Structures are given as structure tokens and as C-alpha cells.
Amino acid sequence: MRLLSPLAAQVWLLSVIWGVVSLPARAAPATDGRGAPAWLGIGIEKGKTGVRVTQVLPQSPCAGADVHPGDEVVSVSGTQVLAPAQLVASVRAAGVGAKVALELLSPQGKARKISVVLGPKPDMDELQRNVLLGKSAPDFTPQVLAGKPMASLSALRGQVVLLDFFASWCGPCMRALPEVSALQRRLGERGLRVVGVSSEPAETIRRVIGAHALPYTVAMDVDEQASRAYQVYALPTMVVIDRKGLVRQVALGDLETATQEIEAALGEAPSTPATGKPGTSATPGATRGHAGRFANPSSMPTPRWVPHPAPHGEGPDGMWRDPPSENGPGKGTGRGPGRQPVRPEVQGEPGMRGPDPQAQ
């Protein structure tokens, strides 16, 4: 083999450094036009053999495939996956538009293989709309700490329900509580049932209840089952459910919009069909805090919501959670009691959007 002379070798090296000569490079994973990574559209957690599917999201790549909750993904295009992080990495490396082969195990241990064309991961607003709006509200069994007891959410069918997901460390949540309480007092006799939901420890929630004298049902979200079902990624998240049990509105820090939807739902009989008028159940929508104001604007300065600092994607469902922090596993971004809301530039949109959660 002919060796380069010292002078030629120096010229070749400088050419590489200056970009005149291109060295082979690994291709970047394909994304869509907005840079969204590839995804399958499933909730995941660590399984016995591979990665267990906890949920198949609507309008996702796996929605029309032979994938079901309880299945375990054991390999992606021949590469074994043992943990949620491995599955996420394999899918994102393949890129949007790639066709991947999934090897699955059913809960009964029966193996099968399917092919899925990867799509772009939607943003959290879009995901929340797709999963919730116009659909039956996901049922859950709360651990009630105060207020009227309830066996389950579905037991409230026939009433209009406002789910208020909150936390004690969330400034906008705490500033909203007086108006949420006033809403229950004003519309309770007409059929409104407010249910406050928090994933914090019981003693923390009870302190909030006592400090604000909350006049409605307040429950602890054990293992964040409700938060996952309602795709909660920012607080306060307010979900309006009509008498038929359908999700009418998802509002992030926007009590005014939620109130409008509540009053529209209260004016309808349980069997009344949707009218198609804007702002009613025929046109449900999701709003963020910048889309509206609280009934008393001075009580709710920007930002009107902050990101939900739930545990990272590797547990318990492997998705929709902030990345791990220096505080250790399960500590989210560390925005706990007494912490300030995340800086606007960290959120990506002044006072509004939170960090992009893990999703698969």
C-alpha cells in the first residue's frame, strides 16, 4: 500500500478539518418537518420479558396495528429491548417513516411479529386532544381525602364534573383555588361536581385543603393513575366532563374557558344531542393559559400553568414525564414545594410550554 508523504498527509488532514474533504458520517434519525422524533404511540413500562404496553393511543402508528395493552415488545427489527429506554432509543434511531418489525409476546406468552410504520410524535397539546376530547372520560377510583365521597368517576354520571389537577408547589394552582371554590358554591345546586386531584402525599394535600377550606371533593391520585389517563403534563389542568360522561374541555390554567363549558353543559339534559355551536360539546377543545383569563385576571398573573414534574419515563408507564434531574430517580425536575416555577426560557415559550416529555 502506498503511503502518503508527510506533506500530503498534512494537506489531507487540514482538508478534513476545514471541510474540503468529507468523512463518512452517521445519518441523523429522520424527523418530520417540525423536528418531531419518531414514535409508536403506546404507553410503556418494564415488563417480565421486554417492554410492556400499557396503552395504545388513538390516531397513532400502533392504533391500527395488532398491538394491545398487556403485550410485551421484546425486539425492534431484530434488536432485543429489555427496558423502556431501549425501546425509545431504537424507535427514534429508525426515524419517522421507517417500517420496523416488532416482536411481541401476548399476556399468555404467545409470540407474534408485526410491522409498523413510524410516525412523528405529536406535541402534548395534540396528544391530549386526540386522547380525550369528545370521548368517554377515563374512569378511575380516587382516594378521597375530603368532601363528598365518590366510589369512582363513573359514579358521577349525570352530573357535570370539573377535574382540577393541582399541586401545592404550583403557584397558579394555589391562586386558582378560591375561584374554583366559588364556582362549586355557585353552580353546585345546578349539578356541578368539582373534584380536585393531586398526586402529592396525603398529608400535603390535607394541608392545602385546610388552608383554603375547599368545599368540594379532593382526592389523592394514587400512583398517578388519573394523571396518566388524562395526559397531565402541566398544572393546573382542568377537565370538564358533561352529564353523559364525555370530555368537553381541557383547559390549562384557563378557568374562564372551563367555566363557559361548564355552564353550557349544565344547560343541557343528559340526552340532549350536541348542537354544533362553538364552545359547546359539539366542538370540544383544549386551551392553554394564554388563550383565556381567569374570572378575576388579577388573581392569576402569567404564567398561568407550569410543567408537571412527574417521574421520568422509565416508570411506571415509561412515558409523558420530565427527564431525570440531579435529585435522583422519581424526582422529576426537582420543582417541589417552595420551588419557583421553571424559567420561561426553559419552558420553551414564555410562561407557557413545559419541557418536551418522554413519549413512545
N, C-alpha and C positions, 0 to 999 in steps of 0.2 A: 504494500500500500504506500502510495506516495504521500509524504508528509509535507505540510505547508512550511515554507521558510518562516523564520521568526518575524520578518516584516509583513509577510502575507497574513500570518496568524493574527498580528496586532490589528491590521486593517479589517479583517473579518470580525474580530471581537468588537471593535469600535462601531462597525456597521450594525451589529446586533444591538449594541447599546443605544445607538442613535435611531434605530428603527429602519435602517435601509434594508436589512435582511430580516425576514420574519421567521421566527422559530415556530414549530408546531405548537398549538395551544389547545387546551381542552375547550370544547364548545360549551357555552353557557346554557343552562337549562332554559327551555323555551317558556315564554310567558305570553299573556295576551297583550293587547295594545296599551293597557294601563299598568303593565308590570306585575299583574297578579300571578302568584305561583299556581302550579297545578294542584288539583285536589280530587279526591274520590267522592266526597260528600257523605261521610259516615262519622258517627261518634265512635270513639275507640277507647279501649283500656287494655291493660296487660291481661292476657288470658293464660290458660294452663299450658297450651302448646305454642301459641303465637300471639296475635293481637285480636282481642275480642271486639266484635261490632256491637255497640250499644244502641245505635240509632242510624237509620238511613234517611237522610234529609230529602225533602221534596225538591224537584227540579234540579237534581244533582246527577253526576255521571252514573252513580250506582242506583238511582231511583228506578231505572228501567231494567236493571240487571238482576241476576239471580243472587242477590245479597240480602241477608235478613239478620235482624238483631239476634244475637246468640251465636252466629257463625264466628269462626276464628280464621283470620288471614294468616297463613303460615309461610307464604312466599310471594314475591312480586317478580314476575318474569324470571323465575328460576332462582332468585336470591332469597334465602331464608330471612324471615323477620321474626324477632323474638320480643321486641319491645315497641311501644308506640312511636318512639323517636326514630327507630329504624324504618318503620313504615312511612312516616312523613318524609324522611330523607330520600327514600327510594322513589317515592311518587314525585317529589319536587325535582329530583335529578332527571327523571324521564321527561318532564316538561309538558306544557299544555299541548293537547292534540295527539300525544303519544298513545299508542294502543298497548296496554300492559296486560299480562296474563296473571290472574290471581288464583292461587291455590287455596281453597277454603276447606274447613272442616265444620260440619254441622254439629249442633249440640249432642247429637247421637254418635258422633265420631265418623260420619260418612264423608269421604273426600270427594271433591269435585273441582273442576277448573273452569273459569270463565274469563272472558276478555272484556275489558272496559277501556273506552277512550276517555282520557283525562280531560277535564275542563278547567277553566280558570276559577280560582276561589273567589266568591263574591265578597264584597265588603260586609261588615257586620250589620249595617242597616238593611241591606238587601236580603241577607240571610234571615234576619229576624222577620222581615215582611213575608218571605216565602214560607217560613215555618208556621207563622202564627195567624196572620190577618185573614179573616173570613173563614177560619177553620175552628173546629171544636177546641175549646181551651184545654190544654193538657191537665189531666187530673193529678192531684197529689194529696197526701194525707199530712196535714201540718201538726206540729206540736204546739198547741195553743197555750200561750203564757198569760193572756189577759183578754177580757172582753167576752162576747158571746161564744160559746163552744161551737165547733164545726167538725163533723166526722171526716169530711173531705171537701174539696172544692166542688165536686159534682153535686153534693148535697145542697148547695145553694142555688141550684137550678130554679128559675122562676123569679129570681132577684137579679138586679143589676149589680155587678161586682167590680170594685176597683181594687186591684192588687197594687200595693205600693212597696216595691223592693227598696230597702233603705239600709243604712249603716250608721252607727254612732259617730264614726270618724268623718262622714261625708257632710261637709258644711251645707251644701244645697239641700240635702235630705232633712237636716235638722231645721233649717229655715222654712221648709215647706210644711212641717208637721202642724203648726197652728191652723193653716188654711185647709189641710186635709181633714183635721178635726172639725173645723167649721162646716166643711162640705158634708160630713157624715151627719152632723146635727141638723143641717138644713134640709137634706134630701133623704134622711133615713126613713121617715114616715112614708115616703113615696116608693120605697123599695130598694134604696141604695144600701149596699153592704160593703164597707171598706175593710180590707184585710191587709194589715201591714206584715211584711215578710222580711226577715233578716237572717243571715247565716252566721251571725256572731254568737258567742256563748250566751246561755240563758241569763246569767247574772248581768251581763252588759245590756241586753235587751230590756230587762226589768228596770234597770236604772233609767233608760230612756223613757219607758212607759210612765214611771213615777214622776220624772222631771217635767214631762209635758202633759200629764193627766190625759192620756189618749183615751177617747171614748169609744173606740172600735176594737175589733179583734186583732190581736197581734200574735204572730206565730214565729217559731224558730224553724228555719229551713235546714232540717237535719241532712247532713251530707250534701247540701246544696242541690238536692234533687229538683226543687222547683226552679232554682236559678238556671240550671242546665236545661230544663224543659222549656223555659221561656227565653233562652239565649241571652241572659242578662250579662251585658258587658260594660254597662255604665250605670251609675246611680245618681239620682233616683230614677228607676224605670217604673212607669205607671201603665198598667194594662187594664183596659176597660173590656168587660165581658157582659154581653147582653143576657136577657132573660132566657134565651134559648141555649145559652152556653157557648156562643160564638165570640171569638175575639174581634172586637170592633175597632180598637185603637191601641197603639203602643206609643207612648209619649215619653221622651227623655227629658225630664226636668221641665215639662210644659203642662202645668196643671190647668191652665186656661183651656187648652185644646181638649184635654181629658174631660174637663167639666162639660164642655159643649157636647161631647159624645155621650156622656152620662145622661144629660138632660134629654137628648134625642132618644136614647134607649128607654128611658123611663116613660116617655110619652107613647111608647108602642106596647101593644098587647103581645103576649108570648107568641101568638100565632100570626101576628101581622107580618106580611112579606116585606122584603126590602123595597124601598121606593125609588132608589137610584139617585136621590138628591145628594149633592155634595155635603160631606160632613155627617152623613148618616151611615147606617150599617151596610148600605149597598155599595158604598165607596170607602171601605176602611183604609186607614193609612197609618204610617209611622212618622212621628215627628221628633225632631231634636230640639234642644233648648233654644236654639237661635230662631226657631220657626214660630215661636209664640212667647207669651209672657205669663207669669203668674198673675192671679187676680189682683194682687197688690204688688206691682212691679218693684217697689222699694224693698220688699221683703226678700227678693230673690235676685241679687246682683249677679252679673256674669262672673265665673262660669256657672251655668245652671245645672250641669252634671259633671261628674268626674268618673274616670275609668274604674271598673270593678276590679279590685286587687285580689282576685281569687287564685287558688293554687295553679301551678304550671300544668301544661298539657299532659304530663305523664301520670296524672292521677286526679280523680278516679276514672274520668272518661277519656282522657288523652286529648282534650281539645278545648278551645274557646277560653283559654286562660293566659294571663300575662306571663312573660318569661320569668325564669327564676331570678332571685336577687341575692345580694350579699347576705341577706338574713337567713338563707338556708331554704331547704325544700319546704313547700307548702306555705311560704311566707309572702308569696306574690311579689309585688314591687315594694313592699315594706311600708305602704301608706296605711298605717294603723291608727288607733286612737291618738289624737294630739298631733298627727302629722298634717302638713299642709297639702292641699290638692296639688297634683302634678302640674309642673310648669306648662303653660300653653305650648311652648315650642316642643316640649316632649310629647304632648298630645298630638301634634301634627297640624292642628287647626286651632287658632287662638281661642282658648276657653272651651273647646268643644270636643274634638275627637281624641279618643284614647289610643294607646299603642295597639298595633295590629295583633290580635290574639292568635295563638296557635290554633290551627284547624286542619282537619283531614277529612 
